[in-house]
Amino acid sequence: MEEYVYIDGKKYRRGYTTGSCASAASKAATHMLLTKKKIDKVNIDTPKGIPLSLVVHNIEAYENKVKCSIEKDGGDDIDATHRMHIYAEATLIDRVNDEDIIVEGGVGVGVVTKKGLSVDVGRPAINPVPMRMINTEVRKIIGENFRDNIGKNKSLRITISAPEGVEIAKKTFNPRLGIVGGISILGTTGIVEPMSDEGWKKSLSIELEMKKSQGLDKIILVPGNHGEEFIKDKLNLDMKYVVRTSNFIGYMLKEAQRIGFKKILMAGHIGKYIKISAGIFNTHSKVADARSEILISNLAMMGAPLEFLKKIESCVTAEGAVEIINNSDYTDFYDLISNKCKYKIDQYLLDEGIDVEVMMFTMDKTLLGKSDKADDLVEVFR
């Protein structure tokens, strides 16, 4: 693997997914089971076309089964699973359903409990691409004529486990997705690309897909914890409607549109939503941080004097500006901005059939402003 990539002139290290770890551990365990010889490295191919040579750890070899692990390496895109060990145990068992390879989940691999994921309810959370990788790599060892080579009455059972996964899963999206008891075995390419938002965005999309599959036709989008608390504690709405967007506001709006939601309530802190009012749909500060400029320009259009605008400009945070605005004659500003958010979202979606309303709050979850028909939409969720 070409270990490093350059992004914006900086050097970052690639990594490999839990799916690659599971397939490599499966291949290594199968090889050692059938040859009765220990190995310290195993080679696999990834869907991205990049081959990997990975170190084999924690080998336990017995007459009828072999277990080993591969250490997950997220490169410079570190997440909760970085440096954990993904295990595979290979065992020859009595023939099952005339299948050569049976893949199961063990300790620390979550179980799917809700519809809408790419894995059926009741099955271990091993996504389709990693499942194919496991089967492909194991097949390279057992060959196409498994029954002739190994025995007509035998199947090879591969059990994927991740003992640390029970605790680590609590730091992931899995509890929100209805995956219980552990982590998911993930990866569509087998390679972790550093500084990539794609995996994060896909996780958010999965939650939207799940809500739709559960029969919901309306959704509440919030950036994160503060939005969830506002919906729960201030609006007293059912949390089953709530999905996080993180900073990917535009992406999640388009996903909600694609999936078919027709009513979308949005609630967020002024520091993020002020950006939407100017048509900025990725609210991360590295993408665009025009909060001060947006505040000042709108207040100026409301007739605020220069000295007042200079006070706003001196604020380090939007929250600081709120304190000044709240003690002025310009408190209508918040409703104005909320309506501008709605207007920009309507333009962005280009779909008059989607009803979107916006609410904006402070860090202590105090409502600041709302678009004109926000209250009406809130009632739809009760």
VMD Tcl script that draws the C-alpha trace (Angstrom):
set ca {
  {0.00 0.00 0.00}
  {1.14 3.51 -0.76}
  {1.17 4.51 2.87}
  {0.87 8.28 2.59}
  {-1.33 10.72 0.70}
  {-1.08 14.49 0.41}
  {-4.11 16.66 1.21}
  {-3.91 20.45 1.00}
  {-0.13 20.16 0.90}
  {0.10 18.08 4.09}
  {1.24 14.48 4.40}
  {-1.21 11.99 5.94}
  {-0.95 8.26 6.59}
  {-3.54 5.83 5.26}
  {-4.99 3.01 7.33}
  {-7.18 -0.03 6.85}
  {-10.72 -0.86 7.95}
  {-12.18 -3.33 10.42}
  {-13.41 -5.19 7.33}
  {-9.84 -5.64 6.10}
  {-8.81 -6.80 9.57}
  {-11.61 -9.36 9.70}
  {-10.84 -10.74 6.25}
  {-7.10 -10.93 6.96}
  {-7.62 -12.65 10.31}
  {-10.06 -15.09 8.67}
  {-7.59 -15.92 5.92}
  {-4.70 -16.36 8.36}
  {-6.71 -18.55 10.75}
  {-7.94 -20.74 7.88}
  {-4.42 -21.12 6.48}
  {-3.02 -22.15 9.87}
  {-5.91 -24.55 10.53}
  {-5.42 -26.42 7.26}
  {-1.61 -26.35 7.05}
  {-0.92 -26.73 10.80}
  {1.78 -24.07 10.38}
  {1.85 -20.69 12.10}
  {2.39 -17.54 10.03}
  {3.36 -14.06 11.15}
  {1.96 -12.12 8.15}
  {-0.97 -12.45 5.77}
  {-1.65 -10.79 2.42}
  {-5.09 -9.70 1.23}
  {-6.55 -7.68 -1.63}
  {-8.91 -4.77 -0.99}
  {-11.84 -3.50 -3.09}
  {-9.86 -0.30 -3.65}
  {-7.26 -2.35 -5.51}
  {-4.59 -1.80 -2.87}
  {-2.99 -5.02 -1.51}
  {-2.22 -5.24 2.20}
  {0.36 -7.26 4.11}
  {-0.71 -7.39 7.76}
  {0.92 -8.74 10.90}
  {-0.86 -11.66 12.59}
  {-1.24 -11.44 16.39}
  {-2.58 -13.54 19.29}
  {-2.36 -16.93 17.58}
  {-4.11 -19.80 19.39}
  {-3.76 -23.07 17.48}
  {-5.54 -26.31 18.35}
  {-6.23 -29.53 16.49}
  {-9.64 -28.48 15.18}
  {-9.58 -24.71 15.39}
  {-7.27 -21.71 15.08}
  {-7.83 -18.18 16.34}
  {-5.80 -15.05 15.61}
  {-6.16 -11.28 15.38}
  {-5.23 -8.29 13.25}
  {-4.72 -4.86 14.80}
  {-6.89 -2.11 13.29}
  {-4.93 0.91 12.06}
  {-6.88 4.02 11.12}
  {-3.78 5.83 9.87}
  {-4.18 9.55 10.51}
  {-7.99 9.25 10.46}
  {-8.23 7.88 13.99}
  {-11.60 6.74 15.31}
  {-12.83 4.70 18.28}
  {-11.66 1.41 16.73}
  {-8.05 2.52 16.15}
  {-5.56 -0.02 17.56}
  {-8.20 -2.52 18.66}
  {-7.82 -6.18 17.66}
  {-10.26 -7.92 15.32}
  {-10.21 -11.70 15.81}
  {-11.21 -14.59 13.59}
  {-11.58 -18.21 14.62}
  {-11.60 -20.92 11.95}
  {-13.20 -24.26 12.81}
  {-14.22 -27.30 10.77}
  {-17.78 -28.32 11.64}
  {-20.42 -30.71 10.36}
  {-21.86 -29.60 7.01}
  {-24.42 -26.74 7.33}
  {-26.93 -25.95 4.54}
  {-24.49 -27.37 2.00}
  {-22.29 -24.28 2.45}
  {-18.50 -24.32 2.41}
  {-18.05 -21.16 4.50}
  {-20.22 -20.03 7.42}
  {-19.44 -16.56 8.83}
  {-20.72 -15.70 12.31}
  {-20.29 -12.91 14.83}
  {-18.74 -13.41 18.25}
  {-18.10 -11.31 21.35}
  {-17.85 -7.59 20.64}
  {-19.41 -7.71 17.16}
  {-22.79 -6.03 17.33}
  {-26.12 -7.55 16.39}
  {-28.60 -5.66 14.19}
  {-31.96 -5.07 15.91}
  {-33.65 -2.52 13.61}
  {-34.63 -2.53 9.96}
  {-33.04 -0.19 7.44}
  {-29.42 -1.29 7.59}
  {-27.63 -3.29 4.91}
  {-27.64 -6.28 7.25}
  {-30.80 -8.17 8.21}
  {-32.25 -7.93 11.72}
  {-30.79 -10.58 14.00}
  {-27.57 -10.90 12.01}
  {-24.09 -9.84 13.16}
  {-23.17 -6.32 12.05}
  {-20.73 -7.40 9.35}
  {-21.46 -5.19 6.38}
  {-21.83 -6.66 2.86}
  {-18.42 -5.62 1.51}
  {-16.43 -7.00 4.48}
  {-18.55 -10.16 4.28}
  {-17.58 -10.58 0.63}
  {-13.94 -9.88 1.48}
  {-13.94 -12.58 4.17}
  {-15.45 -15.13 1.81}
  {-13.10 -14.18 -1.03}
  {-9.92 -14.37 1.06}
  {-10.92 -17.61 2.76}
  {-11.83 -19.14 -0.62}
  {-8.27 -18.47 -1.76}
  {-7.13 -20.86 0.96}
  {-9.73 -23.60 0.76}
  {-10.00 -23.57 -3.03}
  {-13.04 -24.09 -5.21}
  {-13.10 -27.84 -4.53}
  {-13.44 -27.58 -0.76}
  {-15.61 -30.69 -0.44}
  {-13.11 -32.82 -2.36}
  {-10.10 -31.37 -0.56}
  {-11.43 -31.20 3.00}
  {-14.37 -33.57 3.21}
  {-17.89 -33.87 1.85}
  {-19.49 -33.54 5.25}
  {-17.62 -30.48 6.52}
  {-18.13 -26.71 6.52}
  {-15.63 -24.08 7.60}
  {-17.02 -21.82 10.31}
  {-15.43 -18.39 10.66}
  {-16.30 -16.50 13.85}
  {-15.40 -12.80 13.89}
  {-15.01 -11.23 17.33}
  {-13.69 -8.04 18.92}
  {-13.48 -8.37 22.71}
  {-12.90 -4.62 23.17}
  {-15.89 -3.90 20.96}
  {-18.49 -4.07 23.72}
  {-17.11 -0.90 25.34}
  {-15.81 0.77 22.19}
  {-19.23 0.54 20.52}
  {-20.58 2.99 23.11}
  {-18.38 5.67 21.50}
  {-19.77 5.02 18.02}
  {-23.09 5.55 16.19}
  {-24.08 1.91 16.79}
  {-26.43 2.47 19.77}
  {-28.33 5.06 17.71}
  {-28.61 2.64 14.80}
  {-29.97 -0.21 16.88}
  {-26.78 -2.25 16.75}
  {-26.30 -3.80 20.20}
  {-23.46 -5.57 21.93}
  {-20.50 -4.35 19.93}
  {-18.98 -2.67 16.91}
  {-19.76 -3.06 13.23}
  {-17.31 -4.61 10.79}
  {-17.15 -1.88 8.16}
  {-15.42 -0.63 5.05}
  {-16.46 -0.26 1.42}
  {-12.91 0.00 0.07}
  {-10.88 -1.76 2.75}
  {-8.71 1.35 3.10}
  {-9.12 4.25 5.51}
  {-8.39 7.48 3.67}
  {-7.10 10.13 6.09}
  {-9.14 13.25 6.71}
  {-12.09 11.83 4.85}
  {-15.62 12.81 5.85}
  {-17.23 10.14 3.69}
  {-17.49 7.45 6.35}
  {-19.02 9.88 8.81}
  {-21.55 11.11 6.26}
  {-22.52 7.55 5.34}
  {-23.20 6.78 9.00}
  {-25.53 9.78 9.18}
  {-27.29 8.68 5.98}
  {-27.82 5.20 7.36}
  {-29.76 6.67 10.27}
  {-32.03 8.55 7.86}
  {-32.61 5.35 5.88}
  {-33.53 3.53 9.06}
  {-36.08 6.16 10.09}
  {-37.74 5.87 6.70}
  {-37.79 2.07 6.82}
  {-39.46 2.29 10.23}
  {-42.36 4.14 8.63}
  {-41.50 7.76 9.46}
  {-42.39 10.34 6.79}
  {-41.08 13.38 8.66}
  {-37.77 14.10 10.34}
  {-36.06 16.51 12.74}
  {-32.49 17.48 11.84}
  {-30.11 18.82 14.50}
  {-26.34 19.34 14.41}
  {-25.55 17.39 17.58}
  {-26.04 17.06 21.35}
  {-27.32 20.59 21.92}
  {-29.97 20.20 19.26}
  {-31.10 16.88 20.70}
  {-31.40 18.41 24.15}
  {-33.39 21.35 22.76}
  {-35.86 19.02 21.03}
  {-36.24 16.81 24.09}
  {-36.18 19.33 26.95}
  {-37.61 22.49 25.40}
  {-40.03 21.18 22.75}
  {-40.84 17.86 24.45}
  {-40.90 16.01 21.13}
  {-40.35 12.29 20.59}
  {-36.67 11.62 19.96}
  {-37.50 8.91 17.43}
  {-37.75 11.69 14.81}
  {-34.30 13.16 15.50}
  {-31.24 12.64 13.31}
  {-27.91 14.44 13.64}
  {-26.37 16.28 10.72}
  {-23.06 17.28 12.32}
  {-21.64 20.01 10.03}
  {-22.98 18.33 6.89}
  {-26.21 20.33 6.72}
  {-26.49 20.43 2.94}
  {-25.56 16.80 2.51}
  {-28.17 15.67 5.02}
  {-30.87 17.88 3.52}
  {-30.22 16.36 0.10}
  {-30.23 12.87 1.63}
  {-33.53 13.55 3.39}
  {-34.91 14.75 0.05}
  {-33.60 11.68 -1.78}
  {-35.02 9.28 0.79}
  {-38.41 10.93 0.58}
  {-39.05 12.95 3.73}
  {-41.59 15.72 3.06}
  {-41.53 17.53 6.41}
  {-38.24 18.60 7.98}
  {-37.91 20.54 11.24}
  {-34.44 21.95 11.80}
  {-33.13 23.17 15.14}
  {-29.62 24.41 15.78}
  {-27.38 26.80 17.66}
  {-27.09 30.27 16.18}
  {-23.35 29.80 15.67}
  {-24.02 27.17 13.01}
  {-27.38 28.26 11.64}
  {-26.27 31.85 11.04}
  {-24.14 30.36 8.27}
  {-27.12 28.65 6.61}
  {-28.83 32.03 6.34}
  {-26.06 33.03 3.92}
  {-26.23 29.81 1.92}
  {-23.34 28.03 3.67}
  {-24.35 24.36 3.98}
  {-21.18 22.87 5.47}
  {-20.91 24.66 8.80}
  {-17.39 23.54 9.76}
  {-15.18 26.56 10.42}
  {-12.49 25.15 8.11}
  {-14.97 25.37 5.22}
  {-16.47 28.80 5.93}
  {-16.50 30.98 9.02}
  {-18.44 34.11 8.10}
  {-20.48 34.42 11.29}
  {-19.35 37.93 12.12}
  {-19.87 39.19 8.56}
  {-23.36 37.71 8.37}
  {-24.33 39.13 11.74}
  {-23.06 42.60 10.87}
  {-24.54 42.78 7.37}
  {-28.02 41.76 8.53}
  {-27.98 44.09 11.53}
  {-26.80 46.90 9.25}
  {-29.74 46.25 6.94}
  {-31.99 46.59 9.99}
  {-30.55 50.06 10.58}
  {-28.12 49.34 13.42}
  {-25.59 52.22 13.91}
  {-21.89 51.85 13.29}
  {-20.92 51.79 16.97}
  {-23.33 48.92 17.57}
  {-21.91 47.02 14.60}
  {-18.38 47.51 15.92}
  {-19.42 45.90 19.21}
  {-20.75 42.92 17.27}
  {-17.52 42.71 15.28}
  {-15.48 42.56 18.48}
  {-17.32 39.42 19.66}
  {-15.30 36.23 19.44}
  {-18.40 34.01 19.34}
  {-21.98 34.22 18.10}
  {-23.02 33.66 21.70}
  {-21.24 36.87 22.65}
  {-23.12 38.76 19.94}
  {-26.40 37.38 21.31}
  {-25.78 39.14 24.64}
  {-25.45 42.48 22.83}
  {-28.41 41.93 20.51}
  {-30.64 40.85 23.41}
  {-30.08 44.26 25.06}
  {-30.90 46.21 21.89}
  {-33.84 47.16 19.70}
  {-32.89 44.47 17.18}
  {-34.21 41.26 18.75}
  {-36.31 40.71 15.60}
  {-32.97 39.74 14.10}
  {-33.38 36.10 15.16}
  {-36.68 35.52 13.39}
  {-35.27 37.32 10.35}
  {-32.27 34.99 10.26}
  {-34.43 31.91 10.82}
  {-36.60 32.88 7.84}
  {-33.50 33.50 5.75}
  {-32.32 29.99 6.66}
  {-35.62 28.59 5.45}
  {-35.41 30.63 2.25}
  {-31.87 29.39 1.49}
  {-32.88 25.79 2.23}
  {-35.90 26.03 -0.07}
  {-33.60 27.34 -2.81}
  {-31.09 24.58 -2.12}
  {-33.64 21.77 -2.33}
  {-35.51 23.16 -5.34}
  {-38.60 21.26 -4.23}
  {-41.79 23.03 -3.20}
  {-43.18 19.72 -1.95}
  {-40.85 19.67 1.06}
  {-42.00 21.61 4.13}
  {-38.95 22.92 6.02}
  {-39.02 25.15 9.09}
  {-36.15 26.41 11.25}
  {-35.60 27.12 14.96}
  {-32.51 28.71 16.48}
  {-31.32 28.61 20.10}
  {-28.46 29.54 22.46}
  {-26.02 27.27 24.30}
  {-28.39 27.10 27.29}
  {-31.14 25.95 24.88}
  {-33.08 29.22 25.04}
  {-35.13 29.73 21.88}
  {-33.89 32.77 19.96}
  {-35.89 32.76 16.76}
  {-37.96 30.67 14.40}
  {-39.26 30.77 10.86}
  {-42.85 31.91 10.39}
  {-44.55 28.51 10.38}
  {-42.17 26.65 12.70}
  {-44.75 26.34 15.48}
  {-47.23 24.74 13.09}
  {-44.65 22.17 12.01}
  {-43.68 21.42 15.61}
  {-47.28 20.40 16.28}
  {-47.09 17.84 13.47}
  {-44.45 15.98 15.50}
  {-46.54 15.79 18.69}
}
mol new
graphics top color blue
foreach p $ca { graphics top sphere $p radius 0.5 }
foreach p [lrange $ca 0 end-1] q [lrange $ca 1 end] { graphics top cylinder $p $q radius 0.2 }
display resetview
